[in-house]
Amino acid sequence: MMKGYKNIKEVVGPLLVVENVENVQFDEHVEITIDKNDRRIGRVLEVEDDKAIIQLYESSMGVRPDETRVHFKGKPMSLKVSENMLGRVFDGKGNIRDEGPTLLSDIEMDVNGKVMNPLLREYPNQFLQTGISSIDVLNTLVVGQKLPIFSGAGLPHNELAAQIVRQAQVLDDDVDFAVVFCAMGISYEESRFFEDEFQRTGAIDRTVMFVNLANDPAIERILAPRMAITAAEYLAFEKDMHVVLVMSDMNYYAESLREISASRREIPGRRGYPGYMYTDLATLYERAGKLKNHNGSITMIPILSMPEDDKTHPIPDLTGYITEGQIILSRDLNQQNTLPPVDVLPSLSRLKDKGIGQGKTREDHADVMNQLFASYARGRETAELASILGEGSLSKIDRKYLEFARRFEDEFIGQGFYTNRNITDSLDLGWELLSILPKSELKRVRDVYLETYYIEEV
């Protein structure tokens, strides 16, 4: 039974304080009626005695305490789900944003999800190919992993996200594949870029999009990722699909958390963000994974633009604790037009060893990965030395490492946003570059692989 009240005591930013309420529960779905043509949604954020604090997912502009009616629905916020969501575009509240037909479904799922029992989790161990050499070979993504992309203002993380959506696939598996893409706080031009790009390449047919624009209510960004994860859970665990969930930009989500915290007059934590931000982010990130006795999975790629490129900022810092590594974009590589500008040395995939090797990628993958890391690190050091002393001061072997580093950035990392390399092509290119160096320098590769893959000079 839906309960209705006209007892709004106070309006503070996106929050309403309603008094003299009965049997109201935390997280309960709320409908706020301004007039017959203006209805907005929210949720119960806090209950104390006969008072309830309601968080609006829309602007509080026009809310008149003496005339606005508040209806408590008696259940949490839910999303109607169906396989017909694929190919469709929704807003941050789960409403259809494209011009397609109404989604017919009798299935509704709580957007807050269910706690995933750790004992029922299956350890991620299956390779997921993105077609991007710097990720597939050096920072391998595994099905069911949470691997964020740390970017910065002005860096092409949107282009990288679109490339992953277009190219991602699970090899040698007959399980259906889908992508859920959640955009928060993006401009209209960015939204059109994603929609046009996915439609042009046909990726839209396997993609569900949730879009919150910059001019949409900021508070809606709290709801948008929960809608997207709920859709991903349905496709993964009810329809047995491998789902890649891309969420951009988590920085805007955290800013909305800070706005709500300030409205509630809470004691701020680091840089004004609420002290519970770690817990809140964990409630999102920990909904990804792979379950035993289920064919489907959710692989999560959150994208966040680090304020002032600071990895110690609370948002990337807390994200790094919860997730299993990070892909870091480099401003220097971007300035020299090495795209996508993945900085492979500080990037890390903690589960990469579980998804590579014989039967998954190729038997030489681990050795190639380790040797490329070591050789590129020395090549970078040599480049710094050359910039100080000049290339004329370098030894013959140093010049080889310098040539390797330059070609590695130009050819291996800088493949562009529209080149899709399978893992075999990426590994072969790695061997081609390693063959610039004398065989005696490749100390991290076993002899059996050197004999098979090393390209001798003619």
N, C-alpha and C positions, 0 to 999 in steps of 0.2 A: 504494500500500500504506500503510495507516494505521499509524503508529508509536505505541506506548504506553509510558509511563514512570511509575515511582513514585519519582522522585528529586527531590521538591520539597525545596529547601533552605531556603526562606524565604517567608513571606507578609507583604507590606507593603501594607496598604490594599487597593486593587483589583489589586495586582500579585503574581504568583507567580514565584519564581526556581527554575528547573529545571536540574539539572546532569547531566553525562554524556549529553548528547543528540548525535545524529548526523543530518546532512543536513536540518537544520531551516532554514527560510528566513524572512526578514523578511516580516511581514504574513500569515503562514500561519494558516489557520483552526484553532482548537484546541477540543477538547471535554474538559471536566473532569468526571470521574465521581466523585461523592462516595459514592453508593451506588446500587443499582439503580433507585431512584425519584427520584434527584436528580442531574440532569446539567445542566451549565452550559457556556456558550460564551465564547470569548475569541479573542485573536489574538496572534501573536508581535510584540512591540514592539521587541525588540533581541536580537541574537545575538552572543556573544563567546566564541570558542574553543568549549568544549563546554557553555556555559551559555546558556540562553534566558530572557529576561524576557517573561512572558505578561501581557497586560492582560485582566482579566476584564470582561465586559460586564454582570455581575451582582455581587451581594454576595459577599464572600469569607467571610462568616459560615459556620462549620461546616466549612471546609476543614481537614482533618487531614493534615499533611505525610506521616505514616507510612502512611496508608491511601488517600489520594486518588490516583486514576490520571489521568494526562494523556495524551490522544491527539492526535497531530498529523495533520491530515487531508491534508497534502500539496498544498493549494490554498488560495487566499484565500477569505474569507467571500463567499457568494453569496446572491442572492435569486431565488426562483422568480417569474417574471413571466408575465402573461397579460392579455388585454383584459378578462377576467372580474374583474380587480382593481377595475375601476370600480364604485362603489357599496359597496365593502367597507371595513372598519376593521381596521387591523393595529396591533400594538404596536411598540415601538422596535426589536425584533429581527426584525421581519418575520413574526411569528406572527399568525394570525388572532385578532382581539380580539372581533369580533361573534359572533353565534350562527349565522352562515351556514355553508354546506357547505365542506368542504376544497377548496382551490384546486388543480385538476388542471392541471399544466403540466410539460412536459419541458424548458422553456427556463430556464436559470439564467444570471444575469449577475453579474459581479464587482462588489461594492458600491463598490469604490474607483474604478470607471470607467476610461476610457481618456483619455489626454491628447488634447485637441482641437487638431488642427493649425491654427494661426492662418491659414495660407494657404487653408484650406478653409472658414473662417468667412465668412458673408455679412453685410454691414453691415446692421444693423437699420434698417428704413425704413417699417414698416407700422404704422399706428395701431391701438392696442388700447384699446377703450372700457371703462372701469370703471363708467360711470354716475354718477360723482362729479365734479361741476363743477370743484371746486378742483384736481383732478388732471387731468381730461381737457382743460380749457382752458389752465390755467396751468402745469402740470407734467406734460405729456403723456407717457404710457407708450407705449413702442414695442415691438412683438413682438420677442422675443429680448434685451430689455434686462434689466439687473440694477438694480433701484430699491428700496433699503431704506426702511423706515419707522422713523424715530427717535422713540421714545416715552419715557414715564417711568412710574414707579410710580403706579398709580391712574388712569392715563389709559386711555381706551376703545380701545386698539389691537386687542383681541380682536373688538370689535363692528365695527371698520373692516375687519379681515381677513375676517370673515364676510360683510360687504357686498360686498367685492371678489370673493369666491368665488361669491356668488349672482349677481352682475351682469355680470362680465367677459365680453366677447365680442370677436371679431375681425369687423369689418364687411366686407361684400361679399367673402366668401371661402367657398368650399365645402369647405374643410378642416375636419375634425372638431375639436371643442374639448373639452379636459379640464382638470381641476384636480387637482393633488396638494397635499395639505395636511399639513404636519408640525408637530405640537405637542410642545414639549419642556418638561418641568418644570411643567406646568399642574396645577391642582387637579381633583378629580373633578367639582366643580360646573362648572368651565370646560369640561371635556371633554363633559359632558352638554349644555351650552349649544350647543357646536358641532354635536354629533351631532343634537340635536333641531332646531336651526335649519336644518341642511342637509336633514334629512328632511322638515320642515314645508314647505319651499319647493321641494322636488324637486331641489335642487342636488346631493344625495348621488348621484344617478344618474350624474353625470358626474365624480364626485370619488373619489379614493383618499385615505384618511386613515391617517396614522401617528401614534399617540398615545403619548407617554411621560408618565406622571403624576408628580406631585411625590413620591409615595411609592414610585415605581419606583426601581431603582438609578440613582444619579446618573451612573454611568459609562455607562449605556445611552444617555445623551444624545449620546455621541460617535458611536454607531452609527446612531441614528434618522435624522439628516439624510442620511446616505449611503444608507440604504435608500430614502428618499423620492426622492432625486435619481436613483437607479438606476431606480426605477419611472417617473419622468418621462422619462428617456432612452429607455426602451423604447417608451413611448407616442409620443414625439416622433419618434425617428429610425428606429424599426422599424415603427410603425403610422401614421406621417405625421400626427400630431395637433399642433395648437397647444396647448401645455400651460402653464398658469400655476402656478408652484410657490410656495406661501406657507409660510414657515418662521417659527414663533414659539415660543419667544423665544430668539434667539441669545445673549443674556446668560447663560442657563443652560448653553448649550453651552460658552461660554468658561470658565465656572466649573468645568466638568468637566475641561477642559484643564488648568486651574490645579491641580486636585486630583491629576491624574496626574503633573504635573510635580513637585509637592511630594513625592509618594510615591517618585519616582525620585531625589529629593534633587538636582535640577538647580538651577543658579544662576538665581534669578528675574530677570525683566525688570521693566518698569514695573508698579508696583502688584502685584507678585507673579505676574503672568502670564508664561508661558514666552516666551522670545525668539523662538521659531519660530511664534508665534500668527498672524502675518501670513501666513506660508507655508501654515499649516494652513487658515486661512479661505479663502485663494486656491484651494486644492485643491477647495473646495466651490463657491465662487462662479463660478469659471471653467468649470465644467461646464455652465453655462447659455449659451444663444445660439442662433444659426441657422446651419445648414450649407448649403453650396452643394449643389445636386442633391438636396435633401431638402425636402419640402413642410412638414414639421413644425418645431417650434421649442420652446425652453424659455424662458419669461419668468420671472425669479426676483424674488420680493418677500420679502426677509428682514425680520423685525420684531425690533427689539431695544429693550429698556427701558434707557435710559441711567442708570447709577447717579448719583443726585443731580442728574439733568437736565444732566449735564456732557458737552457735545459733544467735549471734549478727552480724555475717558476713553479708554483704549486700545481698547476694543471698537468704539465708533462711529468713532473716529479711523482705525483700520486698515480698517474696513469702507468708509469713505468713499474711501480710496485705491484700493480694488479695484473698487468698483461705479461706476455711472454716474449719480451724483446722490443725493438723499435727500429723502424727505417727512418734515417735522418736525411733530409734534403740539404744540399750545400749551396750557399749563396755564391761562393767562388765558382763552382762548376756551372751554375746558372748564368753567371756573368760571362763566362767564356763559351756559352751556348752548347754546353755538354748536357744533353737532355735525354731522358729524365735525370735531373741532377742528384742522383743518389750518392751520398757520401758513404762508401762501403766500409771504411775502417771503423768509425764509431757505431755503425749500425750493427744490430745483433738480432738473430732469431734463436732463441734458447732451445727450440725444438728441432732445429735443422738436421741434427744428426739422426733423428728418428724417421725422417722422411726421404733419406737418400740412400744410394747404394744399389747393389744387385737386386733386380726385381722391382725396384721403385723408380730409380732414375738410370744410373749406369754404375758399374763396379768401380770406376776410377774417380767418381764424383768427389769423395771426401779428400783424396790426395790432391786433386786439381784445385779444390777450394782452398785448402791450406797453403798450397804453393802460390796461388794468385794473391792471397792476402799478404804473405811474407814478401813476395817480389814487389808488389805495389807499395808496401810500406817502405821498403828500401829505396824504391824509385822516387818516392815523395821526398825522402831525406836527401837523396842525391840532387833533386831539383832545387831544394832550399840551399844546398851547398853551392850549386852552380850559380844561383842568383847572387851569392855573396862574392865568390872567388872567380866566377866566369867558367865557361865550359872548357876552356883551354887547360884548366888546372885538373880536370878529371882524368882518371885512369881509363884504360880501354874497357874494363869491365863496368866501371861506373857509367860510361857512355851507353853501354848496353842496357843498363837498368833505367837510365834516363829515357832512352828510346822506348823501352817497354812501358814505362809509366805513361808517356804521352800517347802511345797507341792504345793502351788499355783504356784511358779516359775517352779518347776519340771514337774507338771502335766497339769496345765492350760495354762501357757504361753509356756512351752517347749514341745509343741505337735509334733515338727518336721516339716520338709518341705513336707512330703508326707502323712500326716494325714489330711483327709477332714472331719471336724465335722459339722453336720448341727446345726442350732441354738438350737434345742431342746436338743441335746446331750451336747452342751456347757453350757446351763443353768442348766441341771441336774448335770453336773460336778461341776458347781459353788455351787449348794446346797450341794453336797457331801462334798466339802471342808469347806463350812460354818458350816456344822454340826460338825466339829472338835471343834467349840466354843460352850459354853453353850448358850442355847436359850435366856437367859437374856441379853447376850452381843449383840444380833442382833437387835439393836434399830432402824435401818433404814428399817426394813421389817415389813409390816403390819401383824397383828395377823392372818388374814385369809390365808395369804400365808405361814406363819409359820406352821399353822395347816395342810396345804396341802402338803408342800414340805420338811419341816425339817425332817431329818433322826435321829430318836432317837437311842441312844446307846442300844444295846441288852445286 
